[in-house]
Amino acid sequence: MISVEVKLASNSYPVYLGSGLLAADELLKRHLGGGKILIVSNDIVAPLYLDQVRASLGKRDIETHIIPDGECFKTVETWSGIIDKLVGMQARRDANIIALGGGIVGDIAGFAAACYMRGIRFLQIPTTLLAQVDASVGGKTAVNHDKGKNLVGAFHQPAAVIIDSSTLASLPEREFNAGLAEVVKYGAINDASFFSWLEVNAGAIKRRQEDTVNHLIHESVKNKSEIVSQDEKESGIRALLNFGHSFGHALEAESNYSRFLHGEAVAIGMVTAARLSEIRELCEAGTAQRLASLLTTLGLPVRHAADIRISGLTRALALDKKAVVSGLRLVLLNAIGRAVIDNQSSEHDILAAMEQSVASPD
């Protein structure tokens, strides 16, 4: 087992990584408070891992709440169901929520923990690659609105993150590939040597070799924790973690959160942002193609079909929560491994980059 410390001015916490950690009862007990426990999971993950987590908790006062799987259920209504469960079990301020599942479970359960009695303790036990390398670390919690992704939320840091990499064995290939988008993101924005390592080891990654996968999880968590430690609530450098997300979130919203997995939309969004960077002459020609080549090798899309209208994407971008008064704030590239926050892109250039991301008809 290895660990990474997310160092914050307050509420610092550890991220543990290893195989078989769901059975490490001492980790769970170390980071739980003395009150009642609500485990929030979904109907895919719960049959696989819920009993194991319950067994690790021993004779604690435990209840469970199972939500449907899918981005379309990341709603205020689903969040309200968790709150109703907490009220029904008469949970107090010493209660604990355990988020057992992927990024959607973590986001909704974390938001419930942030809101119930103005904040209760929660633990993240992420079971998907995307959640392990990104969503479980950093304290962002939220639900979606019909008009945009993650528009309703709060910052609420977990007491700990426990990553059991053995859970990835049950992850479908498409879900595993989607998580790799966030892994590539860290190399693209902050770590050129890690990006090169991903290029060299793409085959081993696709085969899910244990040492290789554990290394990419560790490097991803380390990269994110370094950035989050400098900027907990995204007033500055943390915005770099949104590389590809403005375009990706627009794509998800325009397709009603039903066509793309989050990582797939982010992959397309990252290449769009890289193309915009080239159009703006912020980086050298070929940067977008290098990024697209790695993503394609890892089984991710880099373009979307023409039936998703650019006009709809621009409307979704206008509501992007990362926008500022002076314009849409985008994360662009100066080079692989070096990103910049920019709000100077013209509508003409943004549209040009988005049009390049439309797949040619067969």
Protein Blocks (a to p, Z undefined) as FASTA:
>chain_A
ZZdddddfbhpacddddehklmmmmlmmmmpcfbdcdddddfklmmmmmmmmmmmnomad
cddddddedjklmcfklmmmmmmmmmmnopafkbccddeddfklmmmmmmmmmmngoiaa
dddddfbfklmmmmmgnopacdddfkbghkbccddddfbdcddfklmmmpcfklmmmmmm
mmmmmmmmmomklmmmmmmmmmmmmnopaklmmmmmmmmmmmmmmmmmmomnopammmmm
mgoklmmmmmmmmnoopmbcfklmmmmmmmmmmmmmmmnopacehklmmmmmmmmmnopa
fbdcfklcfklmmmmmmmpckbcfkbccddddfbghiacddfkbcfklmmmmmmmmpccd
ZZ
